[in-house]
Amino acid sequence: MGIEWLRPAAFFGSILFALVGVLVFWLSFVLIDKITPYDLWREIVEKQNKALAMVVAAMSLGISIIVAAAIHGG
C-alpha cells in the first residue's frame, strides 16, 4: 500500500466521506426518533428501558452498515 494515503486528495476525500457518513447516520437516527410514538432519549436514559436500548443499538448498527456500504460502493 505504501504512503498513498498521505496524498492530500486521498486524505481529504476520506475525511469528506466520513463526515457525509456521520451526517447521513445522524439524519436517519433523528428521523427514526421522530416517527416513533415516544421520546427515545427519555425512555432509555431516564426510565432505564434496557430492551429499547438494545433495539436502538441494533438499529444504529444496521444504519451504520448501510451507510458504510453505500459510501464504499458495495
GULOKE-50729 format. One record per atom (N, C-alpha, C, O, CB): residue number from 1; residue in three letters; x, y, z. Coordinates in pm, 1 decimal, m for minus. Each point is the difference from the previous one (the first is absolute). Glycine has a CB too. Layout:
    n  res      east     north        up
  NUM  ALA         X         Y         Z
...
// end
This chain:
    n  res      east     north        up
    1  MET      82.3    m119.0       0.0
    1  MET     m82.3     119.0       0.0
    1  MET      86.2     124.7       0.0
    1  MET     m27.7      95.0     m73.2
    1  MET    m151.8    m219.5     192.7
    2  GLY     281.1     124.7     m40.0
    2  GLY      92.8     111.6      m2.0
    2  GLY     m53.1     123.6      68.8
    2  GLY     m70.1      m7.0     101.0
    2  GLY     158.4     m83.4    m309.4
    3  ILE     m53.0     202.6     151.4
    3  ILE     m27.7     128.8      61.4
    3  ILE    m107.6      77.7     m76.4
    3  ILE     m12.8     121.4      15.9
    3  ILE     247.9    m117.2      68.5
    4  GLU    m312.3     m75.3    m167.5
    4  GLU    m100.4      67.5     m83.4
    4  GLU    m108.7      68.9      80.6
    4  GLU     m58.3      97.8     m46.9
    4  GLU     103.5    m265.5    m127.1
    5  TRP     m73.9     119.1     294.2
    5  TRP    m106.7      60.6      79.0
    5  TRP      38.4     138.4      51.8
    5  TRP     m85.8      73.1      49.5
    5  TRP      11.5    m301.8      15.2
    6  LEU     201.7     265.5     m75.4
    6  LEU      42.4     132.3      44.1
    6  LEU     m25.1     108.4    m104.3
    6  LEU      13.1     118.9      29.1
    6  LEU     157.9    m230.2     110.5
    7  ARG    m206.7      70.4    m260.3
    7  ARG     m30.3     101.5    m101.5
    7  ARG    m116.4      86.1      47.6
    7  ARG     m95.3     m53.2      56.9
    7  ARG     178.4     m99.0    m241.5
    8  PRO     m78.4     283.4     163.1
    8  PRO    m107.5      87.6      48.0
    8  PRO    m137.0     m37.4     m56.8
    8  PRO     m99.9       8.6      71.5
    8  PRO     268.3     172.5     m50.1
    9  ALA    m175.3    m221.9    m146.8
    9  ALA    m129.6     m34.5     m58.7
    9  ALA     m60.0    m122.0      69.0
    9  ALA    m119.7      m2.1      28.5
    9  ALA     194.2      97.8    m248.3
   10  ALA       6.2    m196.0     246.8
   10  ALA     m49.8    m120.1      67.1
   10  ALA     m37.3      30.7     144.7
   10  ALA    m102.5     m47.1      49.3
   10  ALA     245.0     m95.8    m199.1
   11  PHE     m59.9     221.2     217.3
   11  PHE     m26.5      33.0     139.8
   11  PHE    m128.3      80.7      14.4
   11  PHE     m85.9     m34.5      81.3
   11  PHE     331.6      31.4     m36.3
   12  PHE    m260.0     110.4    m123.0
   12  PHE    m119.1      83.8      11.1
   12  PHE    m124.5     m70.9     m53.8
   12  PHE    m110.9      25.4      47.0
   12  PHE     256.7     176.9     m67.7
   13  GLY    m128.0    m290.2     m76.7
   13  GLY    m112.2     m81.2     m47.5
   13  GLY     m50.2     m92.6     108.9
   13  GLY    m120.9     m17.7      15.5
   13  GLY     211.7      29.3    m246.8
   14  SER       0.2     m70.8     306.6
   14  SER     m39.0     m86.9     111.5
   14  SER     m73.0      78.5     107.9
   14  SER    m100.3     m46.2      54.3
   14  SER     296.2    m101.2    m102.3
   15  ILE    m145.7     265.0      78.4
   15  ILE     m64.9      84.8     100.8
   15  ILE    m139.5      39.7     m47.3
   15  ILE     m94.9      m1.9      78.4
   15  ILE     319.6      88.6      m2.3
   16  LEU    m237.6     m51.0    m203.2
   16  LEU    m129.5      39.2     m54.1
   16  LEU    m100.2    m115.3       5.9
   16  LEU    m114.5      19.5      40.8
   16  LEU     230.3     144.3    m190.5
   17  PHE     m73.6    m283.0     109.4
   17  PHE     m89.6    m115.1       4.6
   17  PHE     m37.8     m35.2     143.2
   17  PHE    m113.3     m40.7      25.5
   17  PHE     215.7     m44.1    m236.7
   18  ALA      m9.3      99.7     304.8
   18  ALA     m31.1     m25.6     140.6
   18  ALA    m105.5      98.3      50.9
   18  ALA     m93.4     m39.1      69.9
   18  ALA     326.4     m49.7     m35.0
   19  LEU    m217.6     215.4     m69.9
   19  LEU     m97.3     100.5      42.7
   19  LEU    m136.6     m23.2     m63.2
   19  LEU    m102.8      15.6      65.9
   19  LEU     289.1     147.0     m37.5
   20  VAL    m187.3    m199.6    m155.1
   20  VAL    m127.1     m30.5     m67.2
   20  VAL     m66.3    m120.8      65.9
   20  VAL    m121.4      m1.0      20.3
   20  VAL     210.4      94.9    m237.7
   21  GLY      m9.6    m195.3     250.7
   21  GLY     m54.6    m118.7      65.8
   21  GLY     m60.5      32.5     135.5
   21  GLY    m108.6     m47.6      33.0
   21  GLY     276.9     m89.8    m152.2
   22  VAL     m98.1     218.4     197.9
   22  VAL     m52.0      39.0     132.0
   22  VAL    m125.5      84.4     m16.1
   22  VAL     m94.9     m16.8      76.5
   22  VAL     327.2      10.4      20.3
   23  LEU    m235.1      95.6    m193.3
   23  LEU    m118.3      83.7     m22.4
   23  LEU    m120.6     m83.9     m41.3
   23  LEU    m109.9      20.8      51.3
   23  LEU     259.7     168.7    m117.0
   24  VAL    m130.9    m283.1     m25.6
   24  VAL    m110.1     m86.5     m43.0
   24  VAL     m48.6     m86.4     116.3
   24  VAL    m120.4     m19.0      16.9
   24  VAL     213.0      16.0    m251.6
   25  PHE       0.6     m49.3     315.2
   25  PHE     m39.2     m78.2     116.9
   25  PHE     m80.8      84.3      97.1
   25  PHE    m103.7     m44.4      49.3
   25  PHE     307.6     m97.0     m76.5
   26  TRP    m157.7     262.5      55.3
   26  TRP     m68.3      87.0      94.7
   26  TRP    m140.1      37.0     m50.1
   26  TRP     m96.1      m1.3      76.9
   26  TRP     318.9      91.1      m2.1
   27  LEU    m233.7     m57.0    m203.5
   27  LEU    m131.1      34.9     m55.0
   27  LEU     m96.7    m117.8       4.1
   27  LEU    m117.7      17.7      31.7
   27  LEU     229.1     149.3    m179.0
   28  SER     m63.4    m285.9     115.9
   28  SER     m88.3    m116.4       4.5
   28  SER     m40.0     m32.7     143.3
   28  SER    m113.3     m41.8      23.8
   28  SER     221.1     m46.6    m231.7
   29  PHE     m17.3     106.4     303.6
   29  PHE     m34.5     m25.5     139.9
   29  PHE    m103.8     100.6      49.6
   29  PHE     m93.9     m37.2      70.3
   29  PHE     323.5     m57.6     m31.7
   30  VAL    m212.9     222.2     m75.1
   30  VAL     m97.7     102.2      39.8
   30  VAL    m135.6     m29.0     m63.4
   30  VAL    m103.5      16.8      64.6
   30  VAL     288.1     153.5     m41.6
   31  LEU    m185.0    m213.4    m148.7
   31  LEU    m125.4     m33.6     m66.6
   31  LEU     m70.6    m115.4      70.9
   31  LEU    m121.0       5.1      22.0
   31  LEU     217.2      74.6    m239.6
   32  ILE     m21.8    m182.3     252.7
   32  ILE     m60.2    m113.8      70.1
   32  ILE     m47.8      42.6     138.3
   32  ILE    m104.0     m46.7      46.2
   32  ILE     252.6    m112.7    m172.8
   33  ASP     m75.1     246.4     192.7
   33  ASP     m43.6      50.4     130.6
   33  ASP    m129.9      78.2     m12.0
   33  ASP     m84.9      m7.2      88.8
   33  ASP     323.4      17.3     m14.4
   34  LYS    m255.1      64.4    m183.0
   34  LYS    m122.1      79.1     m19.0
   34  LYS    m121.1     m86.2     m33.3
   34  LYS    m111.9      34.8      38.0
   34  LYS     253.9     153.1    m114.7
   35  ILE    m122.4    m300.4       6.1
   35  ILE    m115.7     m79.9     m40.1
   35  ILE     m42.0    m100.2     107.0
   35  ILE    m106.8     m60.3     m10.9
   35  ILE     179.0      87.3    m224.8
   36  THR      10.1     m45.7     338.8
   36  THR     m42.4     m86.9     109.8
   36  THR     m99.4      74.9      88.0
   36  THR       7.4     122.4      10.6
   36  THR     214.0    m245.2     m15.0
   37  PRO    m314.7      50.9      67.9
   37  PRO    m104.9      68.1      77.2
   37  PRO      46.4      56.6     133.0
   37  PRO     m79.3      65.4      67.7
   37  PRO     m79.1    m216.2    m175.8
   38  TYR     282.8     129.2     149.1
   38  TYR      48.5      50.9     128.6
   38  TYR     141.0      53.5     m17.3
   38  TYR      64.2     m22.9    m102.4
   38  TYR    m208.7    m141.0     228.7
   39  ASP     191.9     235.3     m25.2
   39  ASP     132.6      60.1      m3.5
   39  ASP     103.4    m105.9      37.1
   39  ASP       1.3     m48.5     113.1
   39  ASP     m96.1     276.6     m54.4
   40  LEU     181.5    m264.1    m153.5
   40  LEU      98.5    m104.5      23.6
   40  LEU      95.4      36.5     112.9
   40  LEU      33.6     m85.8      81.6
   40  LEU     m50.9      22.0    m321.2
   41  TRP      61.5     188.4     246.2
   41  TRP      95.5      40.9     101.2
   41  TRP     m58.4     m16.9     140.2
   41  TRP      65.7     m54.0      89.0
   41  TRP      35.1     215.8    m252.1
   42  ARG    m223.5    m115.8     182.2
   42  ARG     m63.2     m10.6     132.0
   42  ARG     m21.3    m145.6      38.3
   42  ARG      22.1     m37.9     115.0
   42  ARG    m134.7     258.5    m151.4
   43  GLU      69.9    m302.3     m59.2
   43  GLU     m24.1    m141.0      28.9
   43  GLU     128.6     m73.1      37.9
   43  GLU       0.4     m81.6      92.2
   43  GLU    m193.4      87.2    m249.9
   44  ILE     301.0      23.3      87.1
   44  ILE     125.3     m72.4      23.0
   44  ILE      74.4      55.0     121.2
   44  ILE      43.8     m77.1      85.4
   44  ILE     m28.8      29.7    m330.6
   45  VAL      m0.3     178.2     253.9
   45  VAL      84.4      58.8     103.8
   45  VAL     m74.9      17.4     131.8
   45  VAL      49.4     m40.8     105.2
   45  VAL      79.3     157.7    m283.5
   46  GLU    m245.2     m57.8     173.5
   46  GLU     m70.2      29.8     124.1
   46  GLU     m74.9    m120.6      55.7
   46  GLU       1.9     m23.7     120.7
   46  GLU     m23.1     257.7    m198.4
   47  LYS     m44.7    m310.1      m9.2
   47  LYS     m78.4    m114.8      46.4
   47  LYS      79.5    m130.5      m0.2
   47  LYS     m51.4    m103.5      42.4
   47  LYS    m151.0     217.8    m128.6
   48  GLN     327.5    m110.5      39.0
   48  GLN      88.9    m116.6      m0.9
   48  GLN     m59.6    m120.5     m72.4
   48  GLN       8.0    m112.8      48.5
   48  GLN      85.8     194.4     165.6
   49  ASN    m153.4     m56.7    m330.0
   49  ASN     m61.3    m106.7     m79.3
   49  ASN     108.9     m72.6     m77.8
   49  ASN      38.2      43.1    m108.8
   49  ASN    m255.7      86.2      90.1
   50  LYS     267.2    m238.5      73.9
   50  LYS     112.4     m72.4     m59.9
   50  LYS     m38.9     m71.9    m128.9
   50  LYS      81.6     m12.2     m91.4
   50  LYS      12.9     m16.3     319.5
   51  ALA    m217.8     m18.6    m235.7
   51  ALA     m43.7     m68.1    m122.5
   51  ALA      m2.7      98.4    m117.1
   51  ALA      44.3     m33.1    m110.0
   51  ALA    m181.6    m129.3     246.9
   52  LEU      86.2     281.2    m114.0
   52  LEU      m1.6     101.2    m105.3
   52  LEU     142.4      42.4     m35.7
   52  LEU      28.9      27.8    m116.4
   52  LEU    m254.2      52.1     196.0
   53  ALA     313.9     m74.8      19.0
   53  ALA     139.3      35.1     m27.2
   53  ALA      64.7    m103.2     m92.1
   53  ALA      77.5      35.7     m88.8
   53  ALA     m62.9      78.8     312.4
   54  MET     m46.1    m242.1    m202.7
   54  MET      54.6    m105.0     m87.5
   54  MET     m54.6      13.0    m141.9
   54  MET      73.7     m18.9     m96.8
   54  MET     m52.0    m133.7     295.1
   55  VAL    m149.3     184.4    m211.1
   55  VAL     m60.2      17.1    m132.4
   55  VAL      61.8     120.0     m71.0
   55  VAL      30.6      m7.2    m119.1
   55  VAL    m245.5     m95.3     201.5
   56  VAL     233.2     212.3     m10.3
   56  VAL      60.4     119.5     m59.3
   56  VAL     145.8     m27.0     m37.1
   56  VAL      47.0      48.7    m102.8
   56  VAL    m202.2      98.0     237.2
   57  ALA     226.8    m222.8     m53.1
   57  ALA     139.1     m35.3     m33.0
   57  ALA       5.8     m83.7    m126.8
   57  ALA      84.8      23.7     m86.1
   57  ALA     m24.8     m16.4     329.3
   58  ALA    m149.1    m105.0    m255.7
   58  ALA      m3.2     m82.7    m120.9
   58  ALA     m36.7      83.9    m122.3
   58  ALA      56.3     m18.1    m108.0
   58  ALA    m119.7    m181.7     246.9
   59  MET     m31.1     291.2    m120.8
   59  MET     m39.4      88.3    m109.4
   59  MET     117.0      89.2     m41.5
   59  MET      21.9      23.2    m118.9
   59  MET    m260.0     m26.5     201.4
   60  SER     312.3      52.9      15.5
   60  SER     115.5      85.1     m30.3
   60  SER     107.4     m76.8     m75.8
   60  SER      59.6      52.7     m94.0
   60  SER    m108.3      81.8     298.6
   61  LEU      73.2    m257.0    m164.8
   61  LEU      96.6     m82.1     m73.4
   61  LEU     m46.9     m28.2    m141.9
   61  LEU      80.0       3.1     m93.4
   61  LEU      m8.6    m106.3     308.7
   62  GLY    m199.6      76.0    m232.3
   62  GLY     m54.1     m24.3    m133.4
   62  GLY      12.9     121.5     m89.6
   62  GLY      40.3     m11.4    m115.8
   62  GLY    m198.1    m151.3     214.6
   63  ILE     123.9     278.6     m45.7
   63  ILE      12.8     123.8     m78.2
   63  ILE     146.7      23.9     m35.2
   63  ILE      31.6      39.5    m112.2
   63  ILE    m235.9      58.3     226.1
   64  SER     293.6    m121.8     m18.1
   64  SER     142.5      21.2     m25.4
   64  SER      51.6     m91.9    m110.3
   64  SER      78.7      42.5     m84.6
   64  SER     m50.1      27.2     322.7
   65  ILE     m72.1    m194.5    m237.4
   65  ILE      43.0     m94.4    m104.2
   65  ILE     m52.6      42.5    m136.4
   65  ILE      71.9      m8.4     m99.5
   65  ILE     m67.2    m176.8     268.7
   66  ILE    m128.9     230.7    m174.5
   66  ILE     m58.9      44.5    m127.0
   66  ILE      73.5     123.7     m52.5
   66  ILE      31.6       8.0    m118.7
   66  ILE    m256.1    m101.0     189.0
   67  VAL     251.2     188.4      17.5
   67  VAL      71.6     122.4     m41.9
   67  VAL     140.8     m34.3     m48.0
   67  VAL      45.3      51.4    m102.2
   67  VAL    m179.0      85.4     267.1
   68  ALA     203.0    m223.9     m90.9
   68  ALA     135.4     m39.5     m40.4
   68  ALA       0.5     m70.6    m134.7
   68  ALA      87.2      24.6     m83.4
   68  ALA     m25.6     m44.5     323.6
   69  ALA    m159.3     m68.0    m261.3
   69  ALA      m6.9     m71.0    m128.0
   69  ALA     m32.3      96.2    m114.5
   69  ALA      52.1     m14.9    m110.5
   69  ALA    m125.4    m193.2     231.5
   70  ALA     m12.7     306.5     m94.3
   70  ALA     m33.6      96.9    m104.3
   70  ALA     119.6      86.1     m36.0
   70  ALA      22.1      30.2    m117.3
   70  ALA    m257.4     m28.1     197.9
   71  ILE     311.8      37.3      18.7
   71  ILE     118.1      83.3     m26.3
   71  ILE     109.7     m82.4     m66.3
   71  ILE      67.7      47.6     m91.1
   71  ILE    m124.9      98.0     288.1
   72  HIS      74.2    m267.7    m151.5
   72  HIS     105.1     m85.8     m55.4
   72  HIS     m33.0     m47.2    m140.4
   72  HIS      90.2     m28.8     m78.6
   72  HIS     m34.5     m44.0     308.9
   73  GLY    m182.8      64.7    m262.3
   73  GLY     m40.1     m42.0    m133.0
   73  GLY     m27.9    m149.3      m8.7
   73  GLY      m3.1     m56.9    m109.1
   73  GLY     136.9     243.5      18.8
   74  GLY    m153.7    m248.4     202.7
   74  GLY     m22.5    m144.1       2.3
   74  GLY    m140.7     m27.8      10.3
   74  GLY     m39.8    m116.4       3.4
   74  GLY     251.9      78.0      96.5
// end
